[in-house]
Amino acid sequence: MAKEGADMTEETQYMIDRNAGKEGVIVESPSNAKEMRAVVLAGFGGLNKLRVTKKAMPEPQNGEVKIRVKACGLNFLDLMVRQGNIDNPPKTPLVPGFECCGIVESVGENTHGFEIGDRVMAFMNYNAWAEVVCTPVDFVYKMPDEMMFAEAAAFSLNFVAAYMMLFEVAKLREGMSVLVHSAGGAVGQAVAQLCSTVPNITVFGIASCFKHASIKDSVTHLFDRNTDYIQEIKKISPDGVDIVLDCLCGENTGKSLSLLKPLGTYILYGASNMVTGETRSFFSFAKSWWQVEKVNPIKLYEENKVIAGFSLLNLLFKQGGYNLVKSVMNKLLSLYEQKKIRPLVDSLWALEEVKEAMQRIHDRGNIGKLILDVEKSPTPLMANDSTETSEAGEEEEEPEGDNDSKERMPFIH
Ligand SMILES: NC(=O)c1ccc[n+]([C@@H]2O[C@H](COP(=O)([O-])OP(=O)(O)OC[C@H]3O[C@@H](n4cnc5c(N)ncnc54)[C@H](OP(=O)(O)O)[C@@H]3O)[C@@H](O)[C@H]2O)c1
């Protein structure tokens, strides 16, 4: 059975405690500042396309709040954006990032429900990785008093996506079984915690071996991603599972479908397998595409299987689903206040350390969520590290494939 509660690692607790002194509602920003720092992606490609630059200070429009950002979430999707490995990529240069939290600094005209000084978290359609953001109130939520900024930045995207897949799409109920890939990641841990809020759920988790000691209590059965997990799961549950959450795509799609029980639901919500090297690989893209089992509705009818897809960002920003998301967020905040869920934070990074943070996800090193802490000073640079604040330019180029980021300390201690 999935274990109760949401224990944090000592490391997470330490990092959050360390940041506790920074919490508060004092808005210190110089109201006349004309510029702010932001991470900019100069073009699609490798880590060398990222830099921190000064940008014009945004001002809130009708129905928007201006937020002095404290922390931002770094997601696997941000790697895919950096590589240009997404549908309809926007034009570069751009400021990446889909979620952040901070303190409301001012509000635009006709903006209701928020006041200066409110501690908030927000979804952004890009532009989150900056000292200041402006966004419509439809995508903004008040933080519970006891929630730290590092937690808030780790909360929105992962928990809302996990909740909607489990409860809105797959209708998770008592006694069901769930298979989740990347179980040690940010979404994976949100899935595991939410499953523990329903009685008698069996969670099959797949993750890299070195994470097992840290996350074994969060799932019922844990398998190394390099083992034949289909056979292992069938040994325990010969009929298969009720829900498969697949963020890998490619060869895992067919395997996952073969594990579904009659009336079971398979949800595709990511394509991590498409990321192989530092830059986009057409070969990996094509391989994933070809390996996806072609869906035949007649076969689904015969086998009684449900296939679904889920994209929170499309739901929010392209399909007008923000009211539904708001109601889900209210339920999640209530679970947080009842101490039934709590985001697992892997590590905190300065904006200037964004390359190292991304490298950590590439290297499969994270257990839980990576956070960009806007007030954190970067770890001192070693000689020849060129991660820097640039006032000059978003179009600056560096040679492809530089590995300067590896000169920094990989962890925050
Ligand atoms: N559709 C949506 O609304 C939505 C929302 C949020 C996230 N997602 C998707 O959910 C997945 C997880 O996202 P997340 O932000 O929580 O990230 P995450 O799980 O924290 O991501 C990192 C982990 O993914 C695993 N992984 C699998 N393939 C990988 C690869 N090719 N390169 C590096 N790591 C790989 C690694 O864990 P192991 O080595 O342990 O497997 C790694 O530690 C992603 O596919 C993301 O796009 C979708």
The ligand as an SDF file (V2000), in Angstrom:
LIG
                    3D

 48 52  0  0  0  0  0  0  0  0999 V2000
    1.4720   17.1170  -18.9560 N   0  0  0  0  0  0  0  0  0  0  0  0
    1.6430   17.8790  -17.9020 C   0  0  0  0  0  0  0  0  0  0  0  0
    0.7780   18.6780  -17.5270 O   0  0  0  0  0  0  0  0  0  0  0  0
    2.9290   17.7800  -17.1420 C   0  0  0  0  0  0  0  0  0  0  0  0
    3.1530   18.5620  -16.0150 C   0  0  0  0  0  0  0  0  0  0  0  0
    4.3580   18.4210  -15.3280 C   0  0  0  0  0  0  0  0  0  0  0  0
    5.3080   17.5070  -15.7980 C   0  0  0  0  0  0  0  0  0  0  0  0
    5.0410   16.7800  -16.9030 N   0  0  0  0  0  0  0  0  0  0  0  0
    6.0090   15.7670  -17.3690 C   0  0  0  0  0  0  0  0  0  0  0  0
    6.2340   14.8940  -16.2990 O   0  0  0  0  0  0  0  0  0  0  0  0
    7.5600   14.3940  -16.3680 C   0  0  0  0  0  0  0  0  0  0  0  0
    8.2580   14.6530  -15.0510 C   0  0  0  0  0  0  0  0  0  0  0  0
    8.3970   16.0470  -14.9100 O   0  0  0  0  0  0  0  0  0  0  0  0
    9.0890   16.6910  -13.6310 P   0  0  0  0  0  0  0  0  0  0  0  0
    9.2010   18.1340  -13.9130 O   0  0  0  0  0  0  0  0  0  0  0  0
    8.4460   16.1830  -12.4100 O   0  0  0  0  0  0  0  0  0  0  0  0
   10.5430   16.0970  -13.7260 O   0  0  0  0  0  0  0  0  0  0  0  0
   11.2790   15.0220  -12.8390 P   0  0  0  0  0  0  0  0  0  0  0  0
   10.5320   13.7510  -12.7850 O   0  0  0  0  0  0  0  0  0  0  0  0
   11.7240   15.6360  -11.5850 O   0  0  0  0  0  0  0  0  0  0  0  0
   12.4470   14.8320  -13.8950 O   0  0  0  0  0  0  0  0  0  0  0  0
   13.5930   14.3070  -13.7590 C   0  0  0  0  0  0  0  0  0  0  0  0
   13.5780   12.7540  -13.7250 C   0  0  0  0  0  0  0  0  0  0  0  0
   13.0200   12.2040  -14.9280 O   0  0  0  0  0  0  0  0  0  0  0  0
   13.6160   10.9260  -15.1680 C   0  0  0  0  0  0  0  0  0  0  0  0
   13.9410   10.8530  -16.5990 N   0  0  0  0  0  0  0  0  0  0  0  0
   13.2470   10.1400  -17.5010 C   0  0  0  0  0  0  0  0  0  0  0  0
   13.7330   10.3100  -18.7210 N   0  0  0  0  0  0  0  0  0  0  0  0
   14.7870   11.1340  -18.6240 C   0  0  0  0  0  0  0  0  0  0  0  0
   15.7090   11.6670  -19.5490 C   0  0  0  0  0  0  0  0  0  0  0  0
   15.6120   11.3810  -20.8540 N   0  0  0  0  0  0  0  0  0  0  0  0
   16.6530   12.5010  -19.1050 N   0  0  0  0  0  0  0  0  0  0  0  0
   16.7270   12.8020  -17.7960 C   0  0  0  0  0  0  0  0  0  0  0  0
   15.8810   12.3230  -16.8610 N   0  0  0  0  0  0  0  0  0  0  0  0
   14.9100   11.4850  -17.2580 C   0  0  0  0  0  0  0  0  0  0  0  0
   14.8170   10.8380  -14.2330 C   0  0  0  0  0  0  0  0  0  0  0  0
   14.4360   10.0270  -13.1460 O   0  0  0  0  0  0  0  0  0  0  0  0
   14.7850    8.4510  -13.1400 P   0  0  0  0  0  0  0  0  0  0  0  0
   16.1910    8.3180  -13.6510 O   0  0  0  0  0  0  0  0  0  0  0  0
   14.6240    8.0710  -11.7210 O   0  0  0  0  0  0  0  0  0  0  0  0
   13.7820    7.8250  -14.0560 O   0  0  0  0  0  0  0  0  0  0  0  0
   14.9690   12.2700  -13.7270 C   0  0  0  0  0  0  0  0  0  0  0  0
   15.5510   12.3320  -12.4380 O   0  0  0  0  0  0  0  0  0  0  0  0
    8.1910   15.0630  -17.5840 C   0  0  0  0  0  0  0  0  0  0  0  0
    8.0580   14.2220  -18.6990 O   0  0  0  0  0  0  0  0  0  0  0  0
    7.3440   16.2930  -17.7660 C   0  0  0  0  0  0  0  0  0  0  0  0
    7.3780   16.7970  -19.0690 O   0  0  0  0  0  0  0  0  0  0  0  0
    3.8820   16.8970  -17.5800 C   0  0  0  0  0  0  0  0  0  0  0  0
  1  2  1  0
  2  3  2  0
  2  4  1  0
  4  5  1  0
  4 48  2  0
  5  6  2  0
  6  7  1  0
  7  8  2  0
  8  9  1  0
  8 48  1  0
  9 10  1  0
  9 46  1  0
 10 11  1  0
 11 12  1  0
 11 44  1  0
 12 13  1  0
 13 14  1  0
 14 15  2  0
 14 16  1  0
 14 17  1  0
 17 18  1  0
 18 19  2  0
 18 20  1  0
 18 21  1  0
 21 22  1  0
 22 23  1  0
 23 24  1  0
 23 42  1  0
 24 25  1  0
 25 26  1  0
 25 36  1  0
 26 27  1  0
 26 35  1  0
 27 28  2  0
 28 29  1  0
 29 30  1  0
 29 35  2  0
 30 31  1  0
 30 32  2  0
 32 33  1  0
 33 34  2  0
 34 35  1  0
 36 37  1  0
 36 42  1  0
 37 38  1  0
 38 39  2  0
 38 40  1  0
 38 41  1  0
 42 43  1  0
 44 45  1  0
 44 46  1  0
 46 47  1  0
M  CHG  2   8   1  16  -1
M  END
$$$$
